[in-house]
Amino acid sequence: MWSTKSQLHDMYLMSLATHHIIANSKYSWWAAWIVKTETQQMKMPDRGITYNTIVPTSEKKLPHWTTIPTLPD
């Protein structure tokens, strides 16, 4: 389900999911972070790209989140 009401409403809808596969974006990260369930399944890339700089994402993941290896350069 996706909404055109507002970004805040979309964030709320995303936070209702119990499973997430997120992109390298703060928006999807926050939607996944808001979820506080023991059964949450969360997949995220093992590195992000910020201003053409590759950065590790290990400090951005919660203990029960899983990283997916990205392709080498």
Secondary structure, DSSP 8 states (H G I E B T S, - for coil): ---SS-HHHHHHHHHT-SEEE--S-HHHHHHHHH---TT-EEEEESEEEETTEEEE-GGGS-TT-EEE-----
